[in-house]
Amino acid sequence: GGQAGLSQKIEFAPRYNIEKAVVTVFQMDGFQLLPGRVAGGPLQFARRGDARSRERFGEWFGQGVQALAVVTITEVEFGTHEVKCTLLSSAGGDFVPTDQGDGQVKALLKRVKKLAGVL
């Protein structure tokens, strides 16, 4: 329970690099960046369930399910950003936060941190 979403602190990387890393990592994982983002606002990614998503995220994320990943990047202290990702899912109704994909989201955020450091 508690607060939905997982976060990862990233030090010594400019926000621009972190955003680039987030987009790269999530798109490589099959998510599509949704257009119409407000500058500085959250990055939103959508993904439709299929065999691959079910394999990676678990049984819940199969055919007919859509997921939305909302990623916010906040500077928490000088030179340190917190990247937070909330995963929501919908099986045809409203999108509701889910923690069922936490393992995969954690792995994605670790990759973001690694990539942000080398960009």
All heavy atoms as an XYZ file, in Angstrom:
901
protein
N       0.838     -1.219      0.000
C       0.000      0.000      0.000
C       0.856      1.246      0.000
O       1.897      1.283     -0.623
N       0.393      2.259      0.680
C       1.124      3.524      0.730
C       0.971      4.286     -0.569
O      -0.015      4.126     -1.279
N       1.943      5.099     -0.844
C       1.888      5.957     -2.019
C       2.181      5.176     -3.292
O       3.112      4.384     -3.335
C       2.928      7.065     -1.837
C       2.629      8.303     -2.633
C       3.679      9.381     -2.372
O       4.681      9.142     -1.707
N       3.446     10.551     -2.890
N       1.366      5.400     -4.300
C       1.608      4.728     -5.579
C       2.833      5.353     -6.237
O       3.077      6.539     -6.094
C       0.399      4.869     -6.491
N       3.579      4.547     -6.945
C       4.711      5.079     -7.678
C       6.043      4.704     -7.042
O       6.136      4.471     -5.848
N       7.042      4.632     -7.867
C       8.381      4.288     -7.423
C       9.296      5.424     -7.828
O       9.044      6.098     -8.815
C       8.840      3.013     -8.124
C       8.055      1.761     -7.743
C       8.265      0.686     -8.787
C       8.502      1.254     -6.387
N      10.360      5.626     -7.066
C      11.252      6.706     -7.436
C      12.712      6.300     -7.372
O      13.081      5.322     -6.725
C      11.005      7.931     -6.560
O      11.370      7.645     -5.237
N      13.518      7.086     -8.056
C      14.950      6.834     -8.158
C      15.631      8.194     -8.116
O      15.260      9.093     -8.868
C      15.225      6.145     -9.500
C      16.680      5.990     -9.862
C      17.318      4.811     -9.161
O      16.907      3.689     -9.320
N      18.336      5.085     -8.355
N      16.613      8.344     -7.228
C      17.360      9.605     -7.180
C      18.542      9.534     -8.140
O      19.220      8.525     -8.217
C      17.855      9.883     -5.763
C      16.741     10.388     -4.864
C      17.280     11.328     -3.799
C      16.144     12.038     -3.091
N      15.750     11.408     -1.837
N      18.762     10.626     -8.852
C      19.868     10.689     -9.808
C      20.673     11.949     -9.513
O      20.129     13.048     -9.507
C      19.352     10.709    -11.261
C      18.535      9.435    -11.553
C      20.515     10.854    -12.241
C      17.926      9.384    -12.941
N      21.962     11.764     -9.256
C      22.827     12.903     -8.950
C      23.714     13.248    -10.130
O      24.062     12.390    -10.935
C      23.715     12.575     -7.748
C      22.936     12.389     -6.455
C      23.852     11.999     -5.300
O      24.811     11.226     -5.528
O      23.598     12.462     -4.182
N      24.076     14.532    -10.181
C      25.075     15.031    -11.137
C      24.704     14.857    -12.601
O      25.582     14.793    -13.446
C      26.451     14.372    -10.895
C      26.846     14.323     -9.457
C      27.105     13.111     -8.830
C      26.927     15.484     -8.703
C      27.450     13.065     -7.482
C      27.276     15.441     -7.359
C      27.541     14.236     -6.754
N      23.433     14.752    -12.914
C      23.045     14.701    -14.334
C      22.061     15.834    -14.577
O      21.146     16.038    -13.789
C      22.411     13.357    -14.673
N      22.242     16.593    -15.665
C      21.289     17.661    -15.961
C      19.914     17.101    -16.289
O      19.797     15.980    -16.811
C      21.888     18.377    -17.176
C      23.131     17.675    -17.537
C      23.321     16.500    -16.644
N      18.895     17.878    -15.995
C      17.515     17.470    -16.229
C      17.288     17.012    -17.673
O      16.605     16.036    -17.927
C      16.590     18.655    -15.902
C      15.132     18.304    -16.001
C      14.238     19.528    -15.883
N      12.874     19.072    -16.027
C      12.082     18.794    -15.016
N      12.493     18.953    -13.780
N      10.856     18.349    -15.237
N      17.900     17.751    -18.605
C      17.739     17.424    -20.024
C      18.191     15.990    -20.309
O      17.517     15.236    -21.007
C      18.550     18.423    -20.867
C      18.560     18.109    -22.342
C      17.446     18.413    -23.138
C      19.659     17.506    -22.938
C      17.440     18.108    -24.490
C      19.667     17.203    -24.296
C      18.550     17.512    -25.062
O      18.547     17.205    -26.402
N      19.334     15.607    -19.732
C      19.855     14.244    -19.931
C      18.929     13.206    -19.309
O      18.740     12.123    -19.859
C      21.242     14.107    -19.298
C      22.302     14.877    -20.066
O      21.983     15.838    -20.764
N      23.541     14.493    -19.936
N      18.374     13.549    -18.151
C      17.476     12.610    -17.471
C      16.215     12.409    -18.311
O      15.769     11.282    -18.511
C      17.125     13.113    -16.051
C      18.405     13.195    -15.197
C      16.105     12.188    -15.394
C      18.224     13.893    -13.857
N      15.668     13.506    -18.834
C      14.475     13.393    -19.687
C      14.766     12.533    -20.907
O      13.960     11.683    -21.280
C      14.004     14.790    -20.144
C      13.280     15.544    -19.059
C      12.650     16.844    -19.548
O      12.590     17.070    -20.781
O      12.200     17.633    -18.699
N      15.913     12.773    -21.522
C      16.303     11.982    -22.695
C      16.421     10.509    -22.341
O      15.990      9.627    -23.093
C      17.639     12.492    -23.255
C      17.502     13.072    -24.650
C      18.733     13.818    -25.104
C      19.843     12.903    -25.558
N      20.930     13.655    -26.230
N      17.013     10.245    -21.169
C      17.182      8.863    -20.714
C      15.827      8.203    -20.461
O      15.613      7.047    -20.827
C      18.039      8.827    -19.446
N      14.902      8.934    -19.847
C      13.562      8.400    -19.569
C      12.874      8.004    -20.879
O      12.377      6.890    -21.033
C      12.688      9.421    -18.792
C      11.217      8.992    -18.784
C      13.193      9.583    -17.367
N      12.893      8.924    -21.845
C      12.235      8.662    -23.129
C      12.871      7.457    -23.823
O      12.167      6.556    -24.298
C      12.283      9.922    -24.040
C      11.791      9.602    -25.448
C      11.439     11.038    -23.425
N      14.191      7.410    -23.855
C      14.905      6.306    -24.509
C      14.566      4.963    -23.876
O      14.205      4.009    -24.565
C      16.436      6.543    -24.436
O      16.722      7.811    -25.040
C      17.200      5.456    -25.161
N      14.663      4.898    -22.548
C      14.459      3.637    -21.835
C      13.013      3.144    -21.972
O      12.766      1.975    -22.264
C      14.861      3.781    -20.344
C      14.353      2.610    -19.524
C      16.376      3.911    -20.227
N      12.055      4.048    -21.796
C      10.655      3.622    -21.870
C      10.264      3.225    -23.297
O       9.541      2.261    -23.499
C       9.720      4.690    -21.294
C       9.602      4.604    -19.792
C      10.595      5.111    -18.975
C       8.507      3.992    -19.199
C      10.502      5.022    -17.588
C       8.399      3.885    -17.813
C       9.402      4.410    -17.009
N      10.773      3.960    -24.289
C      10.451      3.597    -25.671
C      11.088      2.262    -26.052
O      10.482      1.466    -26.758
C      10.858      4.723    -26.631
C       9.886      5.890    -26.536
C      10.190      7.013    -27.523
O      11.316      7.169    -27.994
N       9.187      7.804    -27.825
N      12.281      2.003    -25.557
C      12.922      0.719    -25.832
C      12.139     -0.432    -25.215
O      12.208     -1.559    -25.670
C      14.364      0.714    -25.309
C      15.345      1.373    -26.262
S      16.999      1.582    -25.523
C      17.440     -0.125    -25.196
N      11.376     -0.116    -24.171
C      10.600     -1.151    -23.502
C       9.204     -1.304    -24.114
O       8.385     -2.061    -23.621
C      10.493     -0.842    -22.006
C      10.128     -2.090    -21.207
O      10.948     -3.021    -21.196
O       9.035     -2.152    -20.619
N       8.918     -0.554    -25.178
C       7.644     -0.725    -25.858
C       6.594      0.325    -25.529
O       5.456      0.247    -25.993
N       6.955      1.318    -24.709
C       6.031      2.405    -24.400
C       6.131      3.494    -25.456
O       7.200      3.726    -25.998
C       6.360      3.023    -23.027
C       5.915      2.184    -21.864
C       6.751      1.211    -21.339
C       4.673      2.372    -21.291
C       6.349      0.439    -20.251
C       4.265      1.609    -20.210
C       5.105      0.635    -19.686
N       5.016      4.161    -25.704
C       5.024      5.279    -26.651
C       4.806      6.573    -25.890
O       3.895      6.670    -25.064
C       3.914      5.109    -27.680
C       4.265      4.104    -28.761
C       3.100      3.927    -29.714
O       1.968      3.700    -29.308
N       3.367      4.039    -30.993
N       5.624      7.558    -26.196
C       5.502      8.863    -25.557
C       4.238      9.546    -26.078
O       4.034      9.642    -27.287
C       6.741      9.706    -25.880
C       6.802     11.106    -25.284
C       6.789     11.069    -23.762
C       8.067     11.815    -25.768
N       3.396      9.999    -25.161
C       2.177     10.696    -25.572
C       2.505     12.153    -25.877
O       3.262     12.784    -25.149
C       1.109     10.622    -24.476
C       0.613      9.215    -24.124
C      -0.420      9.284    -23.007
C      -0.002      8.530    -25.340
N       1.931     12.684    -26.966
C       2.202     14.080    -27.328
C       1.456     15.054    -26.406
O       0.643     14.642    -25.582
C       1.671     14.176    -28.760
C       0.626     13.127    -28.856
C       1.029     12.029    -27.929
N       1.750     16.338    -26.568
C       1.012     17.364    -25.851
C       1.502     17.619    -24.445
O       0.789     18.116    -23.593
N       2.757     17.301    -24.210
C       3.312     17.528    -22.876
C       3.575     19.013    -22.631
O       4.050     19.727    -23.495
C       4.625     16.767    -22.755
C       5.331     17.049    -21.460
C       6.660     16.310    -21.426
N       7.326     16.598    -20.168
C       8.581     16.994    -20.077
N       9.302     17.143    -21.170
N       9.106     17.247    -18.906
N       3.264     19.460    -21.431
C       3.579     20.822    -21.011
C       5.038     20.827    -20.568
O       5.469     19.919    -19.859
C       2.676     21.237    -19.819
C       2.942     22.676    -19.405
C       1.210     21.036    -20.160
N       5.798     21.839    -20.986
C       7.216     21.900    -20.616
C       7.379     21.790    -19.107
O       6.703     22.479    -18.349
C       7.831     23.200    -21.120
N       8.257     20.896    -18.679
C       8.490     20.701    -17.250
C       7.462     19.795    -16.584
O       7.610     19.421    -15.438
N       6.418     19.463    -17.320
C       5.378     18.593    -16.771
C       5.785     17.132    -16.856
O       6.863     16.810    -17.349
N       4.914     16.232    -16.387
C       5.267     14.813    -16.436
C       5.336     14.281    -17.864
O       4.672     14.798    -18.762
C       4.145     14.118    -15.662
C       3.079     15.117    -15.467
C       3.626     16.474    -15.760
N       6.167     13.272    -18.059
C       6.221     12.567    -19.331
C       5.231     11.418    -19.205
O       5.244     10.685    -18.220
C       7.626     12.002    -19.557
C       8.731     13.025    -19.818
C      10.072     12.492    -19.341
C       8.815     13.347    -21.292
N       4.363     11.271    -20.201
C       3.386     10.188    -20.142
C       3.598      9.231    -21.306
O       3.771      9.657    -22.439
C       1.973     10.756    -20.176
C       1.683     11.638    -18.971
C       0.197     11.877    -18.779
O      -0.602     10.964    -18.944
N      -0.164     13.088    -18.435
N       3.576      7.958    -20.972
C       3.803      6.911    -21.964
C       2.655      5.920    -21.920
O       2.185      5.561    -20.845
C       5.094      6.135    -21.655
C       6.342      6.979    -21.654
C       6.749      7.643    -20.501
C       7.116      7.109    -22.800
C       7.903      8.408    -20.492
C       8.269      7.867    -22.800
C       8.661      8.523    -21.646
N       2.230      5.468    -23.094
C       1.159      4.472    -23.155
C       1.694      3.186    -23.758
O       2.631      3.193    -24.559
C       0.011      5.001    -24.005
N       1.074      2.091    -23.352
C       1.449      0.797    -23.921
C       0.254     -0.143    -23.877
O      -0.440     -0.211    -22.876
C       2.605      0.210    -23.103
C       3.055     -1.121    -23.644
C       4.291     -1.598    -22.950
N       4.645     -2.910    -23.473
C       5.744     -3.563    -23.188
N       6.625     -3.022    -22.377
N       5.976     -4.745    -23.681
N       0.037     -0.830    -24.978
C      -1.037     -1.829    -25.040
C      -0.488     -3.190    -24.633
O       0.625     -3.532    -24.988
C      -1.588     -1.946    -26.467
C      -2.401     -0.761    -26.886
C      -2.948     -0.939    -28.297
N      -3.647      0.258    -28.701
C      -4.897      0.556    -28.348
N      -5.575     -0.277    -27.582
N      -5.476      1.671    -28.743
N      -1.310     -3.938    -23.925
C      -0.891     -5.260    -23.491
C      -0.767     -6.231    -24.650
O      -1.561     -6.208    -25.588
N       0.259     -7.066    -24.595
C       0.456     -8.119    -25.595
C       1.266     -9.234    -24.921
O       1.518     -9.185    -23.717
C       1.180     -7.579    -26.842
C       2.490     -6.876    -26.510
O       3.094     -7.175    -25.449
O       2.925     -6.024    -27.295
N       1.671    -10.214    -25.681
C       2.399    -11.349    -25.112
C       3.693    -10.896    -24.433
O       4.060    -11.381    -23.366
C       2.710    -12.372    -26.199
N       4.371     -9.922    -25.050
C       5.650     -9.464    -24.510
C       5.466     -8.712    -23.193
O       6.230     -8.896    -22.253
C       6.347     -8.572    -25.541
C       7.752     -8.204    -25.135
C       8.592     -7.746    -26.305
N       9.749     -7.012    -25.801
C       9.890     -5.707    -25.925
N       8.980     -4.985    -26.541
N      10.956     -5.110    -25.436
N       4.430     -7.885    -23.128
C       4.215     -7.127    -21.892
C       3.817     -8.069    -20.754
O       4.163     -7.857    -19.602
C       3.152     -6.045    -22.083
O       1.880     -6.625    -22.336
N       3.077     -9.120    -21.107
C       2.646    -10.068    -20.079
C       3.842    -10.817    -19.509
O       3.948    -11.060    -18.313
C       1.627    -11.046    -20.663
C       0.751    -11.645    -19.568
C      -0.433    -12.346    -20.134
N      -0.023    -13.609    -20.717
C      -0.743    -14.269    -21.610
N      -1.888    -13.776    -22.034
N      -0.318    -15.401    -22.094
N       4.764    -11.141    -20.411
C       5.976    -11.836    -20.022
C       6.837    -10.963    -19.094
O       7.394    -11.430    -18.118
C       6.743    -12.136    -21.323
C       7.950    -12.999    -21.224
C       8.595    -13.098    -22.608
O       7.965    -13.651    -23.532
O       9.717    -12.579    -22.761
N       6.907     -9.671    -19.405
C       7.781     -8.781    -18.644
C       7.151     -8.225    -17.373
O       7.823     -8.022    -16.375
C       8.211     -7.608    -19.524
C       9.062     -8.051    -20.679
C       9.374     -6.885    -21.561
N      10.397     -6.045    -20.956
C      11.582     -5.842    -21.499
N      11.883     -6.412    -22.630
N      12.451     -5.065    -20.911
N       5.853     -7.915    -17.439
C       5.204     -7.249    -16.314
C       4.344     -8.183    -15.468
O       3.979     -7.862    -14.356
C       4.315     -6.100    -16.812
C       5.085     -4.888    -17.243
C       5.639     -4.813    -18.506
C       5.251     -3.817    -16.377
C       6.348     -3.689    -18.912
C       5.958     -2.687    -16.767
C       6.503     -2.621    -18.032
N       3.947     -9.314    -16.053
C       3.096    -10.242    -15.309
C       1.769    -10.483    -16.008
O       1.405     -9.785    -16.952
N       1.048    -11.480    -15.512
C      -0.218    -11.929    -16.094
C      -1.225    -10.809    -16.355
O      -1.973    -10.836    -17.317
C      -0.886    -12.959    -15.160
C      -0.316    -14.363    -15.272
C      -0.460    -14.949    -16.673
O      -1.569    -14.892    -17.227
O       0.534    -15.457    -17.198
N      -1.274     -9.852    -15.437
C      -2.289     -8.788    -15.516
C      -2.188     -7.956    -16.793
O      -3.162     -7.359    -17.237
C      -2.179     -7.857    -14.298
C      -0.879     -7.095    -14.268
C       0.304     -7.539    -13.777
C      -0.631     -5.786    -14.787
N       1.284     -6.589    -13.948
C       0.740     -5.498    -14.562
C      -1.413     -4.814    -15.411
C       1.332     -4.307    -14.933
C      -0.817     -3.622    -15.785
C       0.539     -3.368    -15.551
N      -0.984     -7.908    -17.377
C      -0.764     -6.994    -18.502
C      -0.804     -7.740    -19.837
O       0.177     -7.809    -20.553
C       0.569     -6.266    -18.305
C       0.743     -5.032    -19.160
C      -0.240     -4.608    -20.038
C       1.904     -4.297    -19.078
C      -0.071     -3.478    -20.823
C       2.094     -3.155    -19.860
C       1.098     -2.753    -20.725
N      -1.952     -8.323    -20.158
C      -2.102     -9.045    -21.408
C      -3.011     -8.324    -22.377
O      -3.229     -7.116    -22.267
N      -3.548     -9.053    -23.335
C      -4.445     -8.493    -24.348
C      -5.593     -7.723    -23.699
O      -6.132     -8.146    -22.687
C      -5.057     -9.628    -25.187
C      -4.078    -10.311    -26.132
C      -3.655     -9.412    -27.292
O      -4.247     -8.371    -27.543
N      -2.615     -9.815    -27.988
N      -5.958     -6.596    -24.300
C      -7.111     -5.848    -23.817
C      -6.803     -4.903    -22.669
O      -7.648     -4.134    -22.242
N      -5.567     -4.961    -22.169
C      -5.185     -4.058    -21.082
C      -4.285     -2.960    -21.644
O      -3.455     -3.205    -22.502
C      -4.431     -4.830    -19.967
C      -3.912     -3.876    -18.894
C      -5.338     -5.879    -19.350
N      -4.508     -1.730    -21.184
C      -3.612     -0.640    -21.555
C      -2.939     -0.135    -20.306
O      -3.553     -0.108    -19.238
C      -4.405      0.504    -22.176
C      -4.768      0.269    -23.620
C      -5.042      1.593    -24.311
O      -4.155      2.430    -24.427
N      -6.265      1.785    -24.744
N      -1.689      0.253    -20.436
C      -0.973      0.826    -19.294
C      -0.529      2.236    -19.643
O      -0.284      2.573    -20.803
C       0.233     -0.028    -18.933
N      -0.467      3.031    -18.610
C      -0.020      4.407    -18.734
C       1.072      4.585    -17.695
O       0.866      4.253    -16.515
C      -1.206      5.319    -18.434
C      -1.118      6.803    -18.761
C      -0.954      6.995    -20.263
C      -2.376      7.513    -18.271
N       2.235      5.040    -18.117
C       3.317      5.320    -17.178
C       3.482      6.836    -17.117
O       3.667      7.487    -18.142
C       4.614      4.665    -17.639
N       3.361      7.379    -15.921
C       3.497      8.826    -15.729
C       4.803      9.068    -14.981
O       4.981      8.601    -13.856
C       2.298      9.391    -14.930
C       2.451     10.904    -14.739
C       0.981      9.065    -15.636
N       5.719      9.775    -15.632
C       7.044      9.974    -15.060
C       7.271     11.453    -14.759
O       7.151     12.296    -15.648
C       8.142      9.473    -16.028
C       9.532      9.643    -15.409
C       7.902      8.013    -16.409
N       7.575     11.752    -13.505
C       7.875     13.139    -13.135
C       9.338     13.229    -12.726
O       9.897     12.303    -12.132
C       7.002     13.626    -11.960
O       7.113     12.696    -10.888
C       5.538     13.745    -12.353
N       9.944     14.369    -13.059
C      11.339     14.611    -12.713
C      11.369     15.882    -11.873
O      10.954     16.941    -12.336
C      12.201     14.788    -13.981
C      12.112     13.532    -14.864
C      13.655     15.083    -13.607
C      12.596     13.743    -16.286
N      11.831     15.761    -10.637
C      11.833     16.901     -9.721
C      13.231     17.108     -9.174
O      13.886     16.146     -8.763
C      10.900     16.606     -8.512
O       9.679     16.053     -8.997
C      10.602     17.859     -7.719
N      13.682     18.360     -9.158
C      14.971     18.637     -8.529
C      14.720     18.717     -7.028
O      13.973     19.566     -6.562
C      15.562     19.951     -9.046
C      16.996     20.133     -8.578
C      17.752     21.224     -9.319
O      17.107     22.163     -9.800
O      18.986     21.130     -9.398
N      15.300     17.783     -6.280
C      15.043     17.734     -4.841
C      16.075     18.516     -4.044
O      15.793     19.024     -2.966
C      14.922     16.282     -4.313
C      13.592     15.686     -4.721
C      16.055     15.402     -4.800
N      17.275     18.603     -4.578
C      18.281     19.504     -4.017
C      19.221     19.821     -5.163
O      19.149     19.200     -6.211
C      19.020     18.875     -2.840
C      19.590     17.513     -3.104
C      20.048     16.821     -1.823
O      21.209     17.036     -1.440
O      19.256     16.097     -1.224
N      20.104     20.782     -4.976
C      20.939     21.194     -6.093
C      21.688     20.006     -6.681
O      22.394     19.299     -5.971
C      21.932     22.281     -5.667
C      22.732     22.798     -6.823
C      22.153     23.625     -7.771
C      24.044     22.409     -6.993
C      22.892     24.080     -8.854
C      24.783     22.859     -8.087
C      24.196     23.701     -9.010
N      21.520     19.771     -7.970
C      22.248     18.701     -8.651
C      21.674     17.312     -8.443
O      22.208     16.339     -8.946
N      20.581     17.201     -7.690
C      19.965     15.892     -7.474
C      18.503     15.928     -7.912
O      17.740     16.788     -7.480
C      20.032     15.480     -5.981
O      21.394     15.466     -5.564
C      19.434     14.094     -5.764
N      18.150     15.014     -8.784
C      16.769     14.914     -9.255
C      16.148     13.612     -8.789
O      16.841     12.619     -8.622
C      16.712     14.966    -10.790
C      17.068     16.298    -11.360
N      18.375     16.694    -11.536
C      16.293     17.333    -11.785
C      18.394     17.922    -12.058
N      17.150     18.329    -12.217
N      14.864     13.658     -8.598
C      14.130     12.436     -8.274
C      13.231     12.127     -9.464
O      12.473     12.973     -9.923
C      13.286     12.636     -7.022
C      12.575     11.362     -6.603
C      11.739     11.560     -5.345
O      11.095     12.615     -5.215
O      11.733     10.653     -4.504
N      13.366     10.913     -9.972
C      12.527     10.468    -11.079
C      11.492      9.529    -10.478
O      11.843      8.525     -9.860
C      13.360      9.717    -12.141
C      12.465      9.261    -13.294
C      14.469     10.615    -12.659
N      10.225      9.891    -10.650
C       9.163      9.084    -10.048
C       8.266      8.553    -11.158
O       7.924      9.278    -12.091
C       8.352      9.955     -9.081
C       7.298      9.168     -8.342
C       6.670      9.982     -7.218
C       5.648      9.097     -6.549
N       4.412      9.704     -6.205
N       7.922      7.290    -11.071
C       7.053      6.695    -12.084
C       5.844      6.048    -11.420
O       5.975      5.243    -10.509
C       7.809      5.639    -12.884
S       6.742      4.809    -14.093
N       4.675      6.443    -11.896
C       3.440      5.807    -11.460
C       2.864      5.066    -12.659
O       2.730      5.633    -13.747
C       2.426      6.845    -10.953
O       3.037      7.605     -9.916
C       1.178      6.175    -10.403
N       2.567      3.797    -12.455
C       2.000      2.977    -13.520
C       0.503      2.837    -13.274
O       0.077      2.539    -12.165
C       2.675      1.603    -13.501
C       2.487      0.718    -14.736
C       3.125      1.351    -15.965
C       3.105     -0.656    -14.486
N      -0.276      3.119    -14.316
C      -1.727      2.958    -14.220
C      -2.156      1.947    -15.265
O      -1.518      1.818    -16.311
C      -2.443      4.292    -14.465
C      -2.059      5.435    -13.527
C      -1.109      6.380    -14.221
C      -3.283      6.182    -13.050
N      -3.237      1.239    -14.982
C      -3.711      0.279    -15.969
C      -5.214      0.413    -16.155
O      -5.931      0.886    -15.277
C      -3.349     -1.154    -15.558
O      -4.125     -1.545    -14.447
N      -5.659     -0.008    -17.333
C      -7.071      0.026    -17.666
C      -7.408     -1.203    -18.489
O      -6.707     -1.550    -19.426
C      -7.390      1.274    -18.492
O      -8.623      1.095    -19.173
N      -8.491     -1.862    -18.107
C      -8.967     -2.996    -18.899
C     -10.266     -2.564    -19.571
O     -11.241     -3.305    -19.622
C      -9.171     -4.211    -18.013
N     -10.289     -1.338    -20.070
C     -11.469     -0.833    -20.754
C     -12.173      0.273    -19.992
O     -12.895      1.064    -20.573
N     -11.936      0.353    -18.687
C     -12.557      1.414    -17.898
C     -11.573      2.533    -17.626
O     -10.720      2.843    -18.452
N     -11.696      3.134    -16.449
C     -10.781      4.210    -16.071
C      -9.394      3.648    -15.783
O      -9.246      2.492    -15.409
C     -11.279      4.911    -14.802
C     -12.564      5.681    -15.058
O     -12.835      6.022    -16.232
O     -13.304      5.929    -14.083
N      -8.392      4.520    -15.925
C      -7.034      4.132    -15.555
C      -6.895      4.216    -14.038
O      -7.253      5.225    -13.438
C      -6.008      5.056    -16.222
C      -5.713      4.671    -17.640
C      -6.393      5.260    -18.694
C      -4.761      3.698    -17.922
C      -6.123      4.890    -20.001
C      -4.487      3.324    -19.236
C      -5.170      3.920    -20.277
N      -6.408      3.149    -13.436
C      -6.191      3.147    -11.993
C      -4.746      2.767    -11.692
O      -4.168      1.941    -12.400
C      -7.148      2.168    -11.255
C      -8.577      2.679    -11.283
C      -7.075      0.778    -11.863
N      -4.154      3.394    -10.660
C      -2.767      3.058    -10.322
C      -2.642      1.582     -9.967
O      -3.531      1.012     -9.343
C      -2.485      3.928     -9.088
C      -3.477      5.038     -9.154
C      -4.693      4.453     -9.798
N      -1.551      0.977    -10.400
C      -1.302     -0.423    -10.089
C       0.122     -0.574     -9.589
O       1.017      0.126    -10.047
C      -1.520     -1.331    -11.322
O      -1.183     -2.667    -10.962
C      -0.669     -0.921    -12.515
N       0.318     -1.473     -8.635
C       1.690     -1.741     -8.190
C       2.157     -3.099     -8.720
O       3.210     -3.589     -8.367
C       1.808     -1.679     -6.662
C       0.857     -2.635     -5.956
O       0.206     -3.460     -6.641
O       0.773     -2.566     -4.723
N       1.356     -3.680     -9.605
C       1.697     -5.014    -10.094
C       2.925     -5.021    -10.999
O       3.539     -6.054    -11.192
C       0.499     -5.622    -10.838
C      -0.696     -5.849     -9.933
C      -1.810     -6.586    -10.673
O      -1.903     -7.800    -10.626
N      -2.652     -5.846    -11.355
N       3.242     -3.867    -11.563
C       4.410     -3.807    -12.441
C       5.641     -3.260    -11.758
O       6.619     -2.906    -12.416
N       5.620     -3.189    -10.424
C       6.709     -2.545     -9.686
C       8.106     -3.078    -10.009
O       9.042     -2.306    -10.138
C       6.487     -2.660     -8.172
C       5.527     -1.593     -7.652
O       4.951     -0.855     -8.476
O       5.348     -1.509     -6.425
N       8.230     -4.393    -10.129
C       9.548     -4.974    -10.406
C      10.118     -4.457    -11.710
O      11.285     -4.057    -11.792
N       9.280     -4.427    -12.733
C       9.717     -3.964    -14.046
C       9.987     -2.456    -14.045
O      10.955     -1.990    -14.630
C       8.659     -4.323    -15.092
C       9.004     -3.959    -16.519
C      10.173     -4.747    -17.097
O      10.650     -5.716    -16.507
N      10.652     -4.333    -18.244
N       9.128     -1.699    -13.346
C       9.331     -0.248    -13.273
C      10.648      0.070    -12.569
O      11.409      0.935    -13.001
C       8.140      0.449    -12.561
C       8.459      1.917    -12.280
C       6.873      0.342    -13.404
N      10.943     -0.655    -11.494
C      12.219     -0.475    -10.781
C      13.384     -0.703    -11.722
O      14.363      0.048    -11.713
C      12.332     -1.469     -9.626
C      11.884     -0.905     -8.314
C      12.183     -1.877     -7.165
C      11.497     -1.371     -5.909
N      10.745     -2.384     -5.192
N      13.289     -1.753    -12.525
C      14.360     -2.070    -13.476
C      14.514     -0.953    -14.506
O      15.624     -0.565    -14.866
C      14.065     -3.406    -14.162
N      13.384     -0.410    -14.970
C      13.435      0.682    -15.942
C      14.087      1.921    -15.328
O      14.908      2.580    -15.966
C      12.015      1.037    -16.427
C      11.317     -0.003    -17.320
C       9.878      0.426    -17.598
C      12.058     -0.207    -18.627
N      13.738      2.242    -14.084
C      14.302      3.429    -13.438
C      15.801      3.269    -13.193
O      16.558      4.231    -13.296
C      13.576      3.733    -12.120
C      12.125      4.228    -12.265
C      11.491      4.434    -10.896
C      12.023      5.500    -13.096
N      16.240      2.051    -12.899
C      17.682      1.807    -12.738
C      18.406      2.057    -14.053
O      19.508      2.603    -14.088
C      17.924      0.357    -12.295
C      17.730      0.151    -10.810
C      18.563     -1.041    -10.318
C      18.425     -1.193     -8.815
N      17.310     -2.092     -8.449
N      17.754      1.626    -15.150
C      18.355      1.838    -16.472
C      18.416      3.325    -16.802
O      19.369      3.786    -17.420
C      17.525      1.091    -17.538
C      18.316     -0.015    -18.198
C      17.490     -0.728    -19.246
N      16.574     -1.662    -18.640
C      15.511     -2.176    -19.257
N      15.239     -1.804    -20.494
N      14.740     -3.035    -18.654
N      17.368      4.058    -16.407
C      17.344      5.517    -16.634
C      18.536      6.157    -15.925
O      19.246      6.990    -16.487
C      16.016      6.137    -16.132
C      16.118      7.665    -16.063
C      14.856      5.730    -17.047
N      18.749      5.736    -14.675
C      19.846      6.314    -13.889
C      21.190      6.057    -14.562
O      22.027      6.954    -14.676
C      19.824      5.709    -12.478
C      20.937      6.273    -11.595
C      20.860      5.744    -10.173
C      21.923      6.435     -9.340
N      21.735      6.206     -7.899
N      21.372      4.834    -15.017
C      22.617      4.444    -15.670
C      22.833      5.267    -16.952
O      23.919      5.809    -17.185
C      22.514      2.958    -16.022
C      23.807      2.203    -15.919
C      23.523      0.715    -15.911
C      24.657     -0.065    -16.547
N      24.364     -1.486    -16.566
N      21.780      5.374    -17.742
C      21.878      6.067    -19.022
C      22.063      7.566    -18.839
O      22.849      8.199    -19.560
C      20.623      5.790    -19.866
C      20.611      6.324    -21.294
C      21.777      5.763    -22.099
C      19.298      5.980    -21.993
N      21.394      8.149    -17.859
C      21.508      9.593    -17.613
C      22.944      9.962    -17.274
O      23.420     11.056    -17.592
C      20.571     10.035    -16.495
N      23.650      9.034    -16.642
C      25.038      9.276    -16.257
C      26.018      9.226    -17.409
O      27.131      9.718    -17.294
N      25.609      8.630    -18.530
C      26.547      8.516    -19.655
C      26.177      9.388    -20.845
O      26.967      9.536    -21.754
C      26.691      7.034    -20.131
C      27.306      6.198    -19.029
C      25.369      6.450    -20.575
N      24.979      9.974    -20.841
C      24.550     10.795    -21.979
C      25.374     12.080    -22.076
O      25.723     12.654    -21.052
C      23.075     11.168    -21.855
C      22.081     10.092    -22.246
C      20.654     10.532    -21.939
C      22.179      9.750    -23.729
